[in-house]
């Protein structure tokens, strides 16, 4: 039941990793709460993956469980409204010719009926999110 996505960007692995992690707020579209929200990651194991909302509050999406630049970032995932349900996301970066292959795995969907039900939304959602990342990398920004 794990969601798996693989993309290639025309960026060096170090740059691809930095853009995905340190600059996530520049390419991720609006966060969960819409306009004015901005995502960020604290760059260490145990660091928070946060959405800073336009109203000044923060929502903790998860915590980093691995941080190994420029190879791997992994974090727990708790979407708004999920209360006690947490899934896991792992993103690996490997050299691929002149670019970087990014492989994303989102696991933990077998917990209960609710997580199994929303898995399809996330399967499509990751396609959209990674599309924003690919476009940002291709734009030459950063």
C-alpha positions as a Markdown table, in Angstrom:
| # | Residue | x | y | z |
|---|---|---|---|---|
| 1 | Unk | 0.0 | 0.0 | 0.0 |
| 2 | Unk | 3.0 | 2.3 | 0.0 |
| 3 | Unk | 2.8 | 5.2 | -2.5 |
| 4 | Unk | 5.9 | 5.4 | -4.7 |
| 5 | Unk | 6.9 | 8.2 | -7.0 |
| 6 | Unk | 10.1 | 8.7 | -9.0 |
| 7 | Unk | 11.1 | 11.9 | -10.9 |
| 8 | Unk | 14.3 | 13.3 | -12.4 |
| 9 | Unk | 15.3 | 16.9 | -12.3 |
| 10 | Unk | 18.2 | 18.6 | -14.2 |
| 11 | Unk | 19.9 | 19.7 | -11.0 |
| 12 | Unk | 23.0 | 18.4 | -9.1 |
| 13 | Unk | 22.0 | 16.2 | -6.2 |
| 14 | Unk | 23.1 | 18.8 | -3.6 |
| 15 | Unk | 21.0 | 21.5 | -5.2 |
| 16 | Unk | 18.0 | 19.1 | -5.7 |
| 17 | Unk | 18.2 | 18.2 | -2.0 |
| 18 | Unk | 18.5 | 21.8 | -0.8 |
| 19 | Unk | 15.6 | 23.0 | -2.9 |
| 20 | Unk | 13.4 | 20.1 | -1.7 |
| 21 | Unk | 14.3 | 20.7 | 2.0 |
| 22 | Unk | 15.6 | 24.1 | 2.9 |
| 23 | Unk | 13.6 | 25.9 | 0.1 |
| 24 | Unk | 10.4 | 23.9 | 0.4 |
| 25 | Unk | 8.4 | 27.0 | 1.1 |
| 26 | Unk | 9.4 | 28.5 | -2.3 |
| 27 | Unk | 7.9 | 25.7 | -4.4 |
| 28 | Unk | 5.2 | 23.9 | -2.4 |
| 29 | Unk | 1.9 | 25.4 | -3.3 |
| 30 | Unk | 0.3 | 27.2 | -0.4 |
| 31 | Unk | 0.3 | 24.6 | 2.3 |
| 32 | Unk | -2.7 | 22.9 | 3.7 |
| 33 | Unk | -4.6 | 26.0 | 4.8 |
| 34 | Unk | -4.4 | 27.8 | 1.5 |
| 35 | Unk | -3.0 | 31.2 | 0.5 |
| 36 | Unk | -0.4 | 32.8 | 2.7 |
| 37 | Unk | 0.7 | 29.5 | 4.3 |
| 38 | Unk | 4.3 | 28.5 | 4.0 |
| 39 | Unk | 6.1 | 25.2 | 4.7 |
| 40 | Unk | 9.5 | 24.8 | 6.3 |
| 41 | Unk | 11.7 | 22.0 | 7.6 |
| 42 | Unk | 14.1 | 22.2 | 10.5 |
| 43 | Unk | 17.3 | 20.6 | 9.1 |
| 44 | Unk | 18.0 | 17.9 | 11.8 |
| 45 | Unk | 16.7 | 14.6 | 13.0 |
| 46 | Unk | 13.8 | 15.5 | 15.3 |
| 47 | Unk | 13.3 | 18.8 | 13.5 |
| 48 | Unk | 9.8 | 20.0 | 12.7 |
| 49 | Unk | 8.1 | 20.0 | 9.3 |
| 50 | Unk | 5.9 | 23.0 | 9.7 |
| 51 | Unk | 3.2 | 25.0 | 8.0 |
| 52 | Unk | 3.3 | 28.7 | 9.0 |
| 53 | Unk | -0.3 | 29.9 | 8.5 |
| 54 | Unk | -1.3 | 33.4 | 7.5 |
| 55 | Unk | -3.1 | 33.9 | 10.8 |
| 56 | Unk | 0.3 | 33.5 | 12.6 |
| 57 | Unk | -0.2 | 30.0 | 13.9 |
| 58 | Unk | 1.9 | 27.0 | 13.1 |
| 59 | Unk | 0.8 | 23.5 | 12.2 |
| 60 | Unk | 3.3 | 20.7 | 12.8 |
| 61 | Unk | 2.9 | 18.3 | 9.9 |
| 62 | Unk | 5.6 | 16.0 | 11.3 |
| 63 | Unk | 9.1 | 15.5 | 12.5 |
| 64 | Unk | 12.2 | 14.6 | 10.6 |
| 65 | Unk | 13.2 | 11.0 | 11.2 |
| 66 | Unk | 16.3 | 11.1 | 8.9 |
| 67 | Unk | 18.3 | 13.9 | 7.5 |
| 68 | Unk | 21.4 | 12.9 | 5.5 |
| 69 | Unk | 22.2 | 15.6 | 2.9 |
| 70 | Unk | 22.3 | 15.2 | 0.0 |
| 71 | Unk | 21.0 | 11.6 | 0.0 |
| 72 | Unk | 17.9 | 11.3 | 2.2 |
| 73 | Unk | 15.2 | 13.1 | 4.1 |
| 74 | Unk | 12.4 | 11.3 | 5.9 |
| 75 | Unk | 9.6 | 12.6 | 8.1 |
| 76 | Unk | 6.4 | 11.7 | 9.8 |
| 77 | Unk | 3.2 | 13.0 | 8.2 |
| 78 | Unk | 0.1 | 14.1 | 9.9 |
| 79 | Unk | -2.4 | 16.0 | 7.8 |
| 80 | Unk | -4.9 | 18.3 | 9.4 |
| 81 | Unk | -7.9 | 16.4 | 10.7 |
| 82 | Unk | -6.0 | 13.2 | 11.2 |
| 83 | Unk | -5.6 | 13.6 | 15.0 |
| 84 | Unk | -3.7 | 10.5 | 16.0 |
| 85 | Unk | -2.9 | 9.1 | 12.6 |
| 86 | Unk | 0.7 | 9.4 | 11.4 |
| 87 | Unk | 2.2 | 8.1 | 8.2 |
| 88 | Unk | 5.9 | 8.2 | 7.0 |
| 89 | Unk | 7.5 | 9.8 | 4.0 |
| 90 | Unk | 11.0 | 9.0 | 2.8 |
| 91 | Unk | 12.7 | 10.9 | -0.1 |
| 92 | Unk | 15.9 | 9.7 | -1.6 |
| 93 | Unk | 18.2 | 11.7 | -4.0 |
| 94 | Unk | 20.6 | 9.9 | -6.3 |
| 95 | Unk | 22.8 | 11.0 | -9.2 |
| 96 | Unk | 21.2 | 10.3 | -12.6 |
| 97 | Unk | 23.5 | 11.4 | -15.4 |
| 98 | Unk | 23.7 | 15.2 | -15.2 |
| 99 | Unk | 20.6 | 15.4 | -13.0 |
| 100 | Unk | 19.1 | 13.8 | -9.9 |
| 101 | Unk | 16.6 | 11.1 | -9.4 |
| 102 | Unk | 14.2 | 11.7 | -6.5 |
| 103 | Unk | 12.4 | 8.7 | -5.2 |
| 104 | Unk | 9.5 | 9.3 | -2.7 |
| 105 | Unk | 7.8 | 6.6 | -0.6 |
| 106 | Unk | 4.8 | 7.4 | 1.6 |
| 107 | Unk | 4.0 | 4.5 | 3.8 |
| 108 | Unk | 1.8 | 3.6 | 6.8 |
| 109 | Unk | -1.6 | 3.5 | 4.9 |
| 110 | Unk | -2.6 | 0.1 | 6.4 |
| 111 | Unk | -3.3 | 1.5 | 9.9 |
| 112 | Unk | -7.1 | 1.7 | 9.6 |
| 113 | Unk | -10.0 | 2.3 | 7.2 |
| 114 | Unk | -9.6 | 6.1 | 7.2 |
| 115 | Unk | -6.0 | 6.0 | 6.1 |
| 116 | Unk | -6.7 | 3.3 | 3.5 |
| 117 | Unk | -9.6 | 5.5 | 2.2 |
| 118 | Unk | -7.5 | 8.7 | 1.8 |
| 119 | Unk | -4.5 | 6.9 | 0.3 |
| 120 | Unk | -5.8 | 7.5 | -3.3 |
| 121 | Unk | -6.0 | 11.2 | -2.7 |
| 122 | Unk | -2.4 | 11.2 | -1.6 |
| 123 | Unk | -1.3 | 9.1 | -4.6 |
| 124 | Unk | -2.7 | 11.9 | -6.9 |
| 125 | Unk | -1.6 | 14.6 | -4.5 |
| 126 | Unk | 2.1 | 13.6 | -4.6 |
| 127 | Unk | 1.9 | 13.7 | -8.4 |
| 128 | Unk | 0.7 | 17.3 | -8.2 |
| 129 | Unk | 3.2 | 18.4 | -5.5 |
| 130 | Unk | 6.2 | 16.8 | -7.3 |
| 131 | Unk | 5.1 | 18.5 | -10.5 |
| 132 | Unk | 5.5 | 21.9 | -8.7 |
| 133 | Unk | 8.9 | 20.8 | -7.5 |
| 134 | Unk | 10.0 | 19.7 | -11.1 |
| 135 | Unk | 8.7 | 23.0 | -12.5 |
| 136 | Unk | 10.5 | 25.0 | -9.9 |
| 137 | Unk | 13.8 | 23.2 | -10.5 |
| 138 | Unk | 13.4 | 23.6 | -14.3 |
| 139 | Unk | 12.7 | 27.3 | -14.0 |
| 140 | Unk | 16.3 | 27.9 | -13.0 |
| 141 | Unk | 15.3 | 29.5 | -9.6 |
| 142 | Unk | 17.8 | 29.1 | -6.8 |
